[in-house]
């Protein structure tokens, strides 16, 4: 609360107190209390602004205050009471006891409103920064209220209550304990002792809801606090937690797993053997569906004992192992595991039920995907066996694998055409492409993938996942193409893929066509150096079909076709004997076709795709002559500068940025013997080859016009490029004294240009054809513009946020007051 903000605070609070004012909007209250926050709301602040205490008193005097106003008042009081001095002052005024004590809102009808209970809790949370506040709540019976609110029907209120108890427990121990505690101590501080006893009593009760509340509270505690005293507290409840593991309390099991995981993440317990024994017991006794998050969390911890990590991995692999054994012929494959952690019949029972089977598999596959994304694992994992089990799941899902075992038959009936499991399994399959020791299964793997790609029953989302997984494995297959004994197999797989693509690109479903085009673009980008891939691609019908899809009725498909078609221009070393390679698909014709799309397509997505590809091409692989590149960039910019889509224009500016860097690298940095006289300027123009190239390419008209663009990102990018060119061509010290050139018409034009640029997006009819005495294709004029116009100032102005003029609590309060008495006109919440 700065002084100029406090001046209008009294009026604002008076308005807020009235139920029928716009201030009854809860969000306005939230903003108001937010503006009252200060790093140190001291007693001086409250004394200098008596309207604060007057407001609290006046709300308490209302016979039936609005729940919104009462909630706001409680939160505001809590914020002010966060300072010890303010707390004592409010205590002396008897305000805190009237607001947070037994005779306050707690006993009123307004307490039935969840917003009031929430405001009371948040007010207590805010003031819980010092011991007097802690003593006030504990001695006044407030802690019993918080205990009760743990079971509040409002989940938000219940969550805040648990977090508040954790905050009070930490504050109590931190402010009152001077010596380390252990489990046998009876010297816990009074408040901490009350909370701990409440937790212990709840855990020992037969009430499922009370047990869950305490487990949630403990989870928050061990997640947020890693102090050494938490070990003493844990030892006091460990036996009770262990007893829960032996019970079949389904509701509490997920919370037990979450609690143990948060304790395991605390450095306090990394060397506590009894705790890890408890984790092992949890892995063995909890339901596999509930313990899976604990298992994957344990495997991500480096300080976890090796034997516990092995059991955690076994928990994750057990469902996959069960499916592999159930679906395989006798003795056909060894399973994933030598032994189980939990009872195998439990896993079999879960897999035999449709609802639990799908949930368990999707969860475990997602967790296995998390493990495969890790840089390293502390335990060994057989990737070959895992790959075989994932392939088995996929074959069961599409009905291509029949099992003779009763369990296998049941699972196959459940999984047939199960899209959720298919998508999860394909994600794991894609992740396994980066792992070693899987080459022995590649042929079988592609049989599974091609079966999905060719099947008419594969729905579009599953097909997209299948294409992504196929792409990952084809990247691995390229190494086979270099080996004589495996090259023929690689060719067969590529041929089958291209044959499939020819059908998918003609699919009546636009999502299928789109996914297929994305797949081709991805492969072409990563396999452009693989001769087998290039030869088979260009000898197939795929390039012709891609070109046909440039006319697709769906804009998304045309955009993907643009990217795929453009990547044909990136292929190097195409075989000359290929019947497709010719004038039709050379770089020049592809670029010309894309330029045509850029100029005439009615939808923005294809145009954005074209300019994005041009940027990628020029930035990455383009090695043409500078003259050809200059003509190409010039043609593109003349199209882009008239485009109505700001992202296309921004892409054009990025193309200019790449071209400028490319040109300066080709020609070298310009020589700059700058002087302030006309002859020196003219002489330096002839030496500045890059500047002449940029003028011939007609870049400056678009750049200066874009500085006045109504879309801020475009204006910022254009100004950045001009500033960069100015800095590159003319170092800062060379600009001093360079304002005069002796060329009066040019100076007049530049002066007009500078005035226009300062108008920004308000400038109208910006001429780029030499109007107003500015020739944007004249190197001398552009040199003068770069040296004269204060681009740094323009850049700073553009970088300012739209609310930089008024961005303060005072402005916020003024806006709120301005809505008073005009509810209908201000129904839309501008905040």
N, C-alpha and C positions, 0 to 999 in steps of 0.2 A: 504494500500500500504506500505508494509514493505520495508526496504532499499534494500535488496537483490532482491526483486521483481521489484523495480523501475529501476534497472540497464538495464533490457532488455525491458522496457516499450516503449522507443523511437522507437526501431526497430519494435516492434509489431504494434505501431500506424502507422508507415510508410507503413507497409504491409497492414494494414487494409484500408488505404486510396486508395489503388489500386483496381479498379473495378474488374479486372480479377483474383485477388488472391482468394485463398480459404477463405479469410476473408470476402468475400461477402456473405457467409452463415449467415443468420440472427441469427441462434443459437450461432454461434461463437461470434457475437456482443453481444448477451445477456450475455454470459459467461464473455466476456471482461469487460462489464460495471459492472457486478456483482463483478468481482475481484477488480474494482476500488472503491467499497464501503468500507468505513472505519468509525469507530464510530465517528470520528471528522475530516473530511477532511479540515484541517486548511489552512490558507494562506501560512504557511511554506511549506506545501506539494506541493502546486502549484508552489511556487517560486523555490523550490528545483528540481522541475521536469518541466522545461520550455517546454518540449515536449508536455505537455498537452495543453497549450494555443496555441502552434505552430500547433498542430493537428487541433484544432478548427478553427484557422485562415486559414489553408491550405484547409480545406473542404469548407469553405465559398468562397474561391478563385476559386474553381472548377467551370467551366462553366455549366456543367450538372452533378451534383453528383448523384450517385446511390441512389434511395429511401432508400435502406437498410443502406447505409453509413450515409445518412442524418438523418435518424431516430435514429441511434446509437449515432450520434454526439449530437443531441438534448437531449437524455437521459443522456449522459455523462455530458453535461453542467449543466443539472438540478441537478445531483448528487453533482457536485462540488459546485454549488451555494446554496446547503442546509446549508452551513456554512455562517454566516453573513459576516465574513472577506473575504472569497473567493468570495462571491457575490459582495461585494464592489470592489474587485480587478478586477473581470470580467466586472463590470460596467465601471470602469475606462478605461479598454482596449476596450470598446465599443463592446464587444463580445455578451453580452446578448441581447442588442437591435437589433443586426444584426441577431441573431438566433430566438428570440421570438417576435420581434417587427414587425411593419407593412411592413417594407422593407425586411424582411427575407423570409424564406420559405413560409410564408403566401401568398405572391404575386407571387410565382414561379409556374411553371407547375408541379413540384414535389408534390405540395400540393394535387393534385388530387389522389395521392396514399394514401390509408388508413393507411399504415405503417408510413408515415410521419406525418399524423395528430395524430396518436396514439403516436408516439415518442414525438411530441410537447406537448401533454397533460401530458404524463408521466414525461417529463422534468419539466413542471410547478408543477406537484404534488410533485416531489422530492424537489424542492426548496421552497415549501410552508411551511417553518418551522419558518419564522420570518417575522416581519412587513415590512421591506424594500422590500422583494420579493412580498408581498401582494400589496403594493403601486405601485410597478413597473408594475404589471399586470393590476391593475385597472386603473391607470392613462394613461397607454400606449395603451388602447383599447383592451387589451388581453381578458378582461372579456366579451366583446361583441362576440369575437371569440368563447369563451367557451359556451355562450348562444346559438350561432348558431350550435355548434357541438352537442348539445343535440338532435338535429333532424338529425344527421348524418345517412346516409344509412347503415353504418357499426354499427351493434348493440354493438360491443365491444367499439368502439369509443364513441358512445352515452352514454354507461354506465359509462365509465371513466369520461366523461364530467360532468355528474350528481354528481358522487362521488367527483370530484374536486370542484364543487361549494359548496358542503356541507363542505368540508375541509376548503375552504376559508371563509365561513360564520362562522364556529366555531372559526377559528383563528382570524378573525376580532373582534368578540365579546369578546373573551378571552383576547386579547391583548389591547383592547381600552376601554372597559367598566369597570368602577370602582364601579358603584352603580346598584342595582337591577333594571331591566326594567319591565315595564308593558305595556299593550296594547295601552295606550294613549300616551306613550312616542314618541317624535319625535327625540330622541337623539340616535338613532341607529348609529353606526359608518358608515362612508361613504360607505365602501365596502359592509358591511352588508345591508345597506339601498338599494344599487343597486340590490343586489340579492333578497331581500324581495320584492322590487317593481316589479322585473321581475316575481317572482312567482305570486304575486297578479294580475298583468296584464294578465299573461297567464291563470290563473284560471277564470278571468272575460271575456276572449276572447271567441269568438264563434268557435275557431279552436280546433277540437277534438285532434289533434296531440299535440298542445301546452298544452292543459289541461292534457293530459296523461304524458307529460314530467315533468310537475310541480308536479303531484301526485307521480311520481316515485322519484323525487328529495326529496319531503317531507318524503316519506317512508324511504329513506336512512337516512335522517336527524334524524328522531325520533327513528330509529333503533340503530343508533350509538351514539347519544348524549342525555344524560338524565340531562342536566344542567337545572337549574330553569328558565332561560330565555326562554326555549322552550315553557313554558306555555304562556308567553306573545305573542310569535309568533303565537301559536295556536289560541289564542283568536282573533287575527286579521284576521284569515282565516276561522274560524269555521262556520260563517254564509254562506259563499260561499260553503263550503263542505256540509252543511245541504241542500242547494238548489239543489245540485247534487242528493241527495237522493230522491228527489221528481220527478226527471226527469227519463226518460226511456232510458238513454244513455248506451246501452249494453256494449260498449267497455270499458267504464270507471268504470263499476261496480266492476269487480274483483280488480282493483287498489284501489278503495275506501275502499273495505273490507280489503285489505292488509294494507292500510295506518292506518285505525282505529285500527287494531289489534296491529300494532307496537306502536301506541300511547298508547294503553291500557297497554302494557307491561312496559311502563316507570313509575317508581315510582312517578314521578312528578304529575301524574294525578290520583293517586289512590283515592283521596278524592275530586275530582273535579266533582260536581254533574252535571253541564251542559254538561260535556263530556260524562258521562254515559247516559244522556238523548239522546245525539246524537247517541250513540251506539244502544240504544233501537230503535230509529227511523230507523237506518240502518237495524236492524233485521226485522223490520216490512215492510220496503218498498223495499229493494233490492231483486232481483230475488233469489229464494231459491237455485238455482244451484250455484250462486256466493257468497252467504252469508254463506254457510256451513263452509268454512275454518275459517271465523270470529267466528262463533258460537262455534266450537270445541276449538279454541284458547282461547276464553273467559272462557270456562268451565275449562280450565287448570290453570286459574289465581285465587289465593286465595284471592286477595284483591278486587275481583269483587263483587258489591252489589248483594244480594240474588235475587231480582226481575229481574235483568238483566240476571243472570245465568239461572233462570227458563225460560225466553224467549229464551235464546240460546239453551237450551235443547229441547224446543218445536220445534224450527226450524229444529233440526236434526231428531226429531221423526215424524214430520208432514208427510213426504212421506210414512213412514212405517204405520202410522195411516191410511192414505188414502187408502193404499192397503188392510189393514186388514178390513176396513169397506166395501170396494168395493167387496172383495172376499167372505165375510161372508153372511150367510143367515140373513134375518131381525131379529134383536134383539138377534142373536146367541151369539155374543161376544161384550163386551164393547170395545171401541177403546182405543188407547194408551193415547189419550189426551181428556181433558174436553173442551178445547177451542183452537183455532188456533191463531198464531201470525200474519202470512201473510194471504192474501186472499186465501181460500181453492180452489177457481176456478183456481188460478194460478198454484198450485201444480197439480191439476187434468189435466190441459192443458199440463203441462210438461210430466206427466205420460202417456198421450195419444199419444205422439209422440215417434216413435221408437228410434231416436237418443238421444233425451233429456231424455227419460225414463231410458235407460240403463246407461247413464252417471250420472244422478242424483242418481240412486240407488247405483251404485258402489261407488260413492263419499261418500254418506251418510253412507253406510255400513262400509267403511274404517274408517270414523270418529267415528262411534259408537264403532268399534274395538279399536280405540285409547283410548276412554273413559273407556272401560271395562278393559284396561290394567293399569289404574291408581289405586294407592293404595286406594284412597278415593275420593268421589265426594262431592262437596258442596251442591248438590241438590239430592233429592230422585228420584230414577229411578225404575219403576216397571219392574223387570227382567222377571216376568212371562208373562206380556203382550208383552214385547219386543221379548221374545222367541217365543211366538205364532205368532207374525208378521213375524219373520224370517222363521219359518216353513211354513207359508203361501206363502212367496216368493218362497221357494224351491219347494213347491207343484205346484205352477203356472209354474215354469220353466220346470218341467218334465211332465206336463199335467195331474197330478193326482188330480187336484182340478178344478172343473167347477164352474163358477160363473154365476148368472142370471142377475146381473146388467150390464147395457151397458158399464160402465167404467171398471168393472171387466173383461168382455169379451175382451175388447180392450187390457187391460194390459196382460191378459193371452196369447193373440196372439203375443204380442211383446216379452214376456219373454220365450216362449217355446224354449227349448234347447239353452238358452242364457248362454254360458259357463262363460262369465265374471261375470255375476250376481251370478251364482251358486257358483263360487269360493269365491267371496266376502261374500256371505251369510254364507257359510260353515266356514269361518274364524270367523265370529261373533258367530256362533253356538258353535264352540270350546271354544271361550273365555267365553261364558255363563256357561260352565260346572263348573266353579269355583264359581259361584254365588249361593246364597241361594234362597229358596222359589220357586224352579222350579220343585220340585219332582212330583207335580201333573200332569205334562205334559210328564214325562219320557216315559211312554208307547207309547203315540202318537209320541213322538220324535223319538223313535227307529223304529216306523213304517215308518217314513219319511226316516231315514237313511238307513234302510234295503231296501227300495224301490230303492234308488239310488245304493246301493251296488249290488243288484241283477239284475238291469236293464242292458240289453246288449247295450243300447243307451248311457250309461254314459261313456264319453271319459276318457282316462287315467289321465290327470291332475285333472279333477273333481273327479275321483275315489280316487286319492291320498289324496285330501282335505277331502273327505268323510271319508276315513279310519282314518285320523288324528282326525277329529271331533268325530268319533265313539270311538276311543281310549280314548279320554278325558272323554266322558260320561260313558264308561265302567268302568273307574277307580272310578267314582262316584257310579256306580251300585254295586260295591263290598260291600258297606255298607248294601245294601238290602239283600245280601246273608247271613248276620248275623241275620236278623229278620225273625222269623218264618212266619209271615203273608205276607212277601214279597219275601221269598226265592224261591218259586215256579215260580214267575214271572221273577226273575233274571235268573233262570235256563233256562227258555224258551228263553229269549233273548240271552244268551250265546250259546244255541244250534243252534239258527237261524244264529248267527254270524259264528259259526264253519262250518255249512252247506254251507253257502255262500263262506267261505274261500276255502273249498274243490273244488269248481268250479273255483274260481279265480286263484288258484295255478296251474290249468291246462289250463289257458288262452293261446291262441296262441300269444298274445301280451306280449313281454318281460317286458314292463313298468308295466303292470298289475301284472305280477308275482313278479316283484321286489318290488312294493309298498305293496303287500300282505305280503311278507316275512318281510319287515320292520315293518309292523303293528303287526305281530305275535311276533317278537322280542321285540318290545316295550311293548306289553301286558304282555309277559312272565316275563320281567324284573320287572314290577311294580305290578303284581298280583300273584307272586310266593307264597305268603302267603294265597291266597284265595282258600280254599279247593274245592268250587264248580267249579271254573275256572280250576283248575288243573285236577280234575277228568274228566270233560267234554273234556278238551284238549287231555288228554292221551287216552281217550276211542274213540276219533275220528280218522279219516284217516289223519289228519293234520301232525303228526310227520312222517308218512311214506312218504307223499308227499314232506315234507321238505327234507328228506334224498334223495329222487329221484332228487330233484333240485340241489343237490351238483354236479350232472353231467350235468347241464344245458349247452347248447352251448354258452350262453351269460355270459361273465366274471362278469359283474355287478350282475347278478342274482345269480351266484354261491357265490359271496362275501356276498350277503344278506342272502343266504341260510346257509352259514357258521355261521353267527351271530345268526340266528334263531335256527339252530341246536345246537349250543353251549349253548344257553340259556336253552335247555332242561336239560342240566347237572346241571343247577343252581337251578332247582326245588327241594324243600325240602318237605319231608312228603308226597310223592306221595302215593295214596291209593293202598294197596297191592292187592286188588281184581281187579285192572284195567288190562284188557287183554294185554295192550300195554307195561306195565311196566315189564321188564324182562331183560335178558342179553343184548338184542339188544340195549336198550336205557339207560343203566346205564352209570355212569360217565366215567368208564374206557373205554368202547367201543366208547363212543362219542369222548373222548380225542384221542384215537388211530386213529379214522377215520379222525379227524382234523389234526393230525400229518402226516398222509398219504397225505392229500391235500397239506400241507405245503411243502412236499418234492417233489411232482410230478406235481402240477398244473402249466401249462405253462404261465398263466397270473398273473400279480402282484396283482390285486385287491383281489382275493380269498386268496392269501398268506398273504397279509396285514391284511385281516379280521381275519385270524386264529391267527396271532401273537397278534393282538389287543385283541381278546377274551381271549387268554391265560393270557395276562397281567391283564385284568379285573377279570378273575377268581381267579388268584393267589392273587391279591390285595384285592379282596372283600370278597369272600365267601369260599375260599378253606380252609378246616380244616383237611387235611390229615396228616399222620405221616411224620416226617421230612425225613425219609429214602425214602418214596415214592415220596415226593416232589423233593428230590435231584435227583432221577432217571429221573423224568419227565423233570426237567429243563435241565439236562445233555443231554437227547435225543433231546430236542428242539434246544438247542444251537449247537449241532453237525450238525443239519440240516441247521440252520439259517446262520452259519458262511460261508457257501458256496453259499448263495443266492446272485444273481446279483443285486437285488434291494436294494438301500440304506435304504429305509424306513423299509423294513423287517429286515435288520441288526440292524437298530436303535431300532426297537421293541424288538429284541433279547437282546440288551443291557439294555433296560428298564426292561425286564423280570429278568435279572441278578440283577439289582438294587433292585427290589422288593424282590427277593429271598434272597439277602444278608441281607436286613432288617428283613425279616421273620426268617432267620436262627439265627441271633444275638438275636432276641427277644426270640426264643425258647431256645437257649443255654446260653444266658447271655453274657455280654461283656467279652472278653478274659482277663485273667490275663497277666500282662506284666512286669515281672521282667527283663527288658532288660539290656544287658551288651554287651561289644564289643568282648568278647571272644567266641570261637567256642562252648564250652560246654554250655555256657549260652544261646546261640542261640538255640542249640539243645533242651535244657530243656524247653525253652519257646515254642517251636514248639509243644511238646507233650501236653502242657497246653492249646494251642490255638486250641480248637475244631472247631470253625467256619472256620479257615484257612484250616484245614484238609478236612472239608466238601467241601469247594470251590475247592480245588485241585482234590478231587475225582470226582466232577461234571465237571471237565475239563473247568473251566471258564476262567482261566488266559491266556491260549493260545489265546482265542478269544478276550479277553480284550486288551492284548498287541498288537495283530495283528490289532485291530480296531483303535488303536492310530495312526497307519500309513495308515489308510483308506483314499482313495482319496476324499471321500465325507466328507466335514468339519463337519457337524452335528454329524456324526458317530464318528469321531475322538475326538471331544469335549466331547461327552457323555462318551466314554470309559475312557478318561483321568480323567473326573470328578469322575467316579466310583472308579478308582484306587486311586486317591487322597483321596477320602472319606475313602476307606479301610485303606490306609496308616495312615490317621489321627486317625481313630477309633482304630486301633491296636497299633499304636506307636505315642504317643503324641510328639509334636515338641521337647520338651527338651530332650526326650529319644533318639532322633536321633543323637544328638551330639556325636561325637567320636565313631560312630558305623560303620565306613566304613571298618574296617578290621575284618575278621572272622577266618582267618587261613585256610580257605578252598580254595586253589588256583584254582582248576578247576572251582568251582562255581563262584569265583570272576572273572575269565577270561570270563565265559559265560555272567555274568551280565554286564561286561564292554562292550562286544559285543552288548548286548541288548540295553544298553544306547546309544551307537553310532548309532544303527539302528533306535531307536525311534527318535533321533534328525534329522534323514533324512526325517521323516514324510512320506508323500505320495510318495516320491522318492525312498523309500526303496523297493527292489524287492525280490520276492521269500521268503517272511517271513515264516520261519519254525515254526510250532507249535507242532512238534513231538519230541522235544528234541535235535534238531540240534544245532550246534555251542556251545555245552556245557550247554545249558539252558533246564532244565527239568521243564516244566510248571505244571506238576502234583506232583512235589516234594515240600512239605511244607517248607522245609529248604531253598530251592532255592528261592521260592516265598517270603519268609520272608526277605531274603537278598535283593531281588529286590525291595520290597516295602520300605525297610529301606535305600537303597543306591541310587536309581535313583531319580533325582530331578524332581519329578512330578509337583511341583508347577511351575517350569520354563517351562516345556512342556505345562502346562495348559495356562500360560500367552502367550506363542507363538501362540498357537492355537486360542486364543481369539482375536488376532490382526486381523484387517480387511485386506482384500486382497490388499488394496491400502495404507497400513500404511507407506510404504517406501517413497512414494512421494504423499502427500496429501496436496497441498498448492497452492495458486494463482500462485506462481512462476512456479510450475510444469505445471499448466494449460497453462500459456503463452508459455512455452517451447514446449508443445505439439502442440499448434496452429502454432507456427513458424516452427515446423518441417514439417508441411504439405505444406509449400510454394513451389510452382513450381512442385507439384506432385498431381495435381487435380485428374487425372484418377486413381491414386493408392489409393487415400483417399476419394473415393466417398461415402463409407459407413461412416455414422456419428457416431463416437465412443462415442460421448457425450450424 
